[in-house]
């Protein structure tokens, strides 16, 4: 099984910096088939806990080189919840890559474990008779301190449902659970690695 690793995070930082410099990123040091994946950017503000700055990925398998190239930029620049990350923010960033594995159909909406499983929910919005879906990666519910029910209710809202969350709605949810491996690196750790591996830190236009 392919696991998230340092080289994948380095490639995401390389890709974002290359975008700011209008250049091509150095070739990645991995090529390991097709997998679902996510890229998450967080920003440390005033020495506090890192805050989400962008997170986008795919639940479908993709060639991971192209996947990380695309989602490193999409999550940094096109997450509609946040303004695009600017080059001057780089020193405060950390990047996490996730490789998703072990997809399973759950028995019901509570058939999963906080801290172990990521979840995908699908349900029909009774107000509009439309299908809605959303996902949380495995680390989200644990980080927020949610119970399984609290995580489900939050995810129902993330899916765009604004009505009353009833037990009937909860029981109608089709839930897929999955697991993931992840690797996190701060910008300062990235710079230290690049200096050692390549002999010099990258220069960034507009930073």
Beta strands, then each sheet from edge to edge (+ up, - down):
strand 1: 34-43
strand 2: 51-63
strand 3: 93-105
strand 4: 118-125
strand 5: 130-136
strand 6: 174-186
sheet 1: 2+ 1- 3+ 6- 4+ 5-
end
